[in-house]
Structure formats: C-alpha cells, structure tokens
C-alpha cells in the first residue's frame, strides 16, 4: 500500500484526478463484467433452450404482431370512413338548412313587398 502512495505522490496528482482515474478503472471493470455475464448467460440459455422451438415461437409472435397491425389498420380505416360519412351528412344537413332559410327569407321578402305595395296603394287612394 505504501508503494502505491509513493507512485501517486510522484505523479503529482491531486485528489480529483485520482478519483477520476479510479472511477474510470472501475467503470471499465463493470462494463467488462456485464458483457461477460451476458455472454455466459447466452451460452447457458443456448444449451438449455431448443433453437427450433425458439424460432417457431418467434414466427408465431411475428404473425400475431402482423395480425394486430392489420386489425389496427382496419379499425383506423373504419373510423376514417365513419368520420367521412358523418362529415358528408353534416354538410348535407347544413346545405338543407341553408336552403330552407333561403326559402323562408324569400317568402318573407315577398310578404314584405306585398305589404309595402298595399301600403303604397292605400296611401295613393288617400291622397286622391
């Protein structure tokens, strides 16, 4: 231990540089340990799991995922068509309402003109 302290003292490193060096070494060791444990785990699982059953499970999962995507796309298309239909129906209702309002306004203008003409005619009779 005394020898290590002499090396550190001779390198003229301050405490922060020592901490950084120690953390770097420890993080490198942790990374190596994680990679090694993944390799060991993979090899042990590879020996215990039948590769063919794993591949068949993978094919099954891929098929299920594709089916889910197909169903989702169909539902999205259904929602879009329903929205489109409702939009067209709404526009038709608005057009019908506008036509009805226009018709009623035209009738009102006709009645106003009739009353106006009647008033003007009666006014002429009074002035005669």
C-alpha positions as CSV (number, residue, x, y, z in Angstrom):
1,X,0.0,0.0,0.0
2,X,2.9,2.3,0.8
3,X,4.3,1.7,-2.6
4,X,1.1,2.8,-4.3
5,X,1.0,6.0,-2.3
6,X,4.6,6.8,-3.4
7,X,3.6,6.3,-7.1
8,X,0.6,8.6,-6.7
9,X,2.7,11.2,-4.8
10,X,5.4,11.1,-7.5
11,X,2.8,11.6,-10.3
12,X,1.8,14.8,-8.5
13,X,-1.9,14.0,-8.9
14,X,-4.5,15.9,-6.9
15,X,-7.5,14.1,-5.3
16,X,-9.9,14.9,-8.2
17,X,-7.6,13.3,-10.7
18,X,-7.2,10.2,-8.5
19,X,-11.0,9.9,-8.2
20,X,-11.5,10.2,-11.9
21,X,-8.8,7.6,-12.6
22,X,-10.3,5.2,-10.0
23,X,-13.8,5.7,-11.4
24,X,-12.6,5.1,-15.0
25,X,-10.9,1.9,-14.0
26,X,-14.0,0.7,-12.0
27,X,-16.4,1.6,-14.8
28,X,-14.3,-0.3,-17.3
29,X,-14.3,-3.3,-15.0
30,X,-18.1,-3.1,-14.6
31,X,-18.6,-2.9,-18.4
32,X,-16.4,-6.0,-18.9
33,X,-18.3,-7.8,-16.2
34,X,-21.7,-7.0,-17.8
35,X,-20.5,-8.1,-21.2
36,X,-19.0,-11.3,-19.8
37,X,-22.2,-12.1,-17.8
38,X,-24.4,-11.6,-21.0
39,X,-22.1,-13.9,-22.9
40,X,-22.2,-16.5,-20.2
41,X,-26.0,-16.2,-19.8
42,X,-26.5,-16.5,-23.6
43,X,-24.3,-19.6,-23.8
44,X,-26.1,-21.3,-20.8
45,X,-29.6,-20.4,-22.3
46,X,-28.5,-21.6,-25.7
47,X,-27.6,-25.0,-24.3
48,X,-30.9,-25.3,-22.4
49,X,-33.4,-23.9,-25.0
50,X,-34.3,-25.7,-28.1
51,X,-33.4,-23.4,-31.0
52,X,-36.2,-24.8,-33.2
53,X,-38.9,-24.1,-30.6
54,X,-37.4,-20.6,-30.1
55,X,-37.6,-19.9,-33.8
56,X,-41.2,-21.2,-34.0
57,X,-42.2,-19.0,-31.1
58,X,-40.5,-16.1,-32.9
59,X,-42.5,-16.9,-36.1
60,X,-45.7,-17.1,-34.1
61,X,-45.1,-13.8,-32.4
62,X,-44.3,-12.1,-35.7
63,X,-47.6,-13.4,-37.2
64,X,-49.5,-12.2,-34.1
65,X,-47.9,-8.8,-34.4
66,X,-48.7,-8.6,-38.1
67,X,-52.3,-9.6,-37.4
68,X,-52.6,-6.9,-34.7
69,X,-51.2,-4.4,-37.1
70,X,-53.8,-5.5,-39.7
71,X,-56.6,-5.2,-37.3
72,X,-55.5,-1.8,-36.1
73,X,-55.2,-0.6,-39.7
74,X,-58.7,-1.9,-40.4
75,X,-60.1,-0.1,-37.4
76,X,-58.4,3.1,-38.4
77,X,-59.9,2.8,-41.8
78,X,-63.3,2.1,-40.3
79,X,-63.0,5.2,-38.1
80,X,-61.9,7.3,-41.0
81,X,-64.8,6.2,-43.2
82,X,-67.2,6.8,-40.4
83,X,-65.8,10.3,-39.9
84,X,-66.0,10.9,-43.7
85,X,-69.6,9.8,-43.8
86,X,-70.6,11.9,-40.8
87,X,-68.8,14.9,-42.3
88,X,-70.8,14.5,-45.6
89,X,-74.0,14.0,-43.7
90,X,-73.3,17.2,-41.7
91,X,-72.6,19.1,-44.8
92,X,-75.8,17.9,-46.4
93,X,-77.8,18.9,-43.3
94,X,-76.2,22.4,-43.3
95,X,-77.0,22.8,-47.0
96,X,-80.6,21.7,-46.4
97,X,-80.9,24.1,-43.6
98,X,-79.4,26.9,-45.7
99,X,-81.9,26.2,-48.5
100,X,-84.8,26.2,-46.0
101,X,-83.6,29.5,-44.6
102,X,-83.2,31.0,-48.1
103,X,-86.7,29.8,-49.0
104,X,-88.2,31.3,-45.8
105,X,-86.3,34.5,-46.4
106,X,-87.6,34.7,-50.0
107,X,-91.2,34.2,-48.7
108,X,-90.6,36.9,-46.1
109,X,-89.3,39.3,-48.7
110,X,-92.4,38.6,-50.9
111,X,-94.7,39.3,-48.0
112,X,-92.8,42.5,-47.1
113,X,-93.2,43.6,-50.8
114,X,-96.9,42.8,-50.7
115,X,-97.4,44.8,-47.6
116,X,-95.3,47.6,-48.9
117,X,-97.2,47.7,-52.2
118,X,-100.5,47.5,-50.3
119,X,-99.5,50.4,-48.1
120,X,-98.3,52.4,-51.1
121,X,-101.6,51.8,-52.9
122,X,-103.7,52.8,-49.9
123,X,-101.6,55.9,-49.5
124,X,-102.3,56.9,-53.1
125,X,-106.0,56.4,-52.6
126,X,-105.9,58.7,-49.6
127,X,-104.2,61.4,-51.4
128,X,-106.6,61.3,-54.4
